[in-house]
Amino acid sequence: MIEDGGRNLLFVSCTRGRAADTDLFRSLQKLDMEDSWFFEGNESGLPVCYNSALDDCAGSDAIIVFAHDDVTIGDVFLREKLAVAFEKQGYAIAGIAGSSQFNTNPDGPLTKWCQPPDSAWSGAVEHDLPGGLKYMTSFGPTPRRCVVLDGLFLAVDTARIGKLRFDEQFAFDFYDVDFCLSAHCAGLVLGTIDIYVNHRSAGIASASYQEAQQKFRAKWGSQQYEVGTPIAAFPP
């Protein structure tokens, strides 16, 4: 693993094809970060693969960055910013977009991390437009304590999270929100950091989104979570 100020840094991602063909792999090569674990030809849910990495690093103080394969990391200060997040801000989980409030069963038809009020949002993500153009979605000020983070980029302090793992019933949709809420309920600190990334996907809900949403709402019920307020009981 890459040693970063006494900590080891590992990048983990899943892809249906080859690692070398992914945006993430190519960007890590340019940043001279060669220690990565790609689950190639993957047909399993992300939590299954991610939990394998967490189990493999259990008992260490490694930092694992879970990122989608269509993410390009273009920040030359990545190591330094991660060090600040974990060593100075005390994060257990760091992301690049998230919210300091979250309702597990909102009034609207969809449960998303980026739900009202937008004043609770934090972070920024660049996306692609047709014709080679780019646009930056600015959610809100960064850094900020959050209760939920977008799974496109999740950096995890393995020492702080202990035995916390991803729920494998969520193959893709809601795996990130569920993991973050579980961490919040365990008293862990989550928050955003200002790392520049491009996400080629627009984040459109998949065909299985509604099914995953039903599982998520069945697990969590109807609760409002906020930074700095009493933590609701963790669901059974």
MOLIN-V259392 format. One line per field, one symbol per residue. ss: DSSP state (A for helix, B for strand, O for the rest). burial: I if it has 24 or more other C-alpha atoms within 12 Angstrom, else O. A space follows every 50 residues. Layout:
ss->???
burial->???
This chain:
ss->OBBBOOBBBBBBBBOOOOAAAOAAAAAAAAOOOOOBBBBOOOOOOAAAAA AAAAAAOOOOOOBBBBBOOOBBBOOOOAAAAAAAAAAAOOOOBBBOBBBO BBBOOOOOOOOOOOOOOAAABBBBBBBBOAAAOBBBBBBBOOOOBBOBBO OOBBBBBAAAAOOOOOOOOOOOOOAAAAAAAAAAAOOOOBBBOOOOBBBO OOOOOOOOAAAAAAAAAAAAOOOBBBOOOOOOOOOO
burial->OOOOOOOIIIIIIIIOOOIIOIIIIOIIOOOOIOOIIIIOOOOOIIIIII IIIIOOIOOOIIIIIIIIIIIIIIOOOIIOIIIIIIOOOIIIIIIIIIII IIIIIIOOOIIIIIIOOOOIIIIIIIIOOOOOOOOOOOIIIIIIIIIIII IIIIIIIIIIIOOIIIIIIIIIIIIIIIIIIIIIIIIIIIIIIIIIIIII OOOOOOOOOOOIIOIIIOIIOOIIIIIOOOOIOOOO
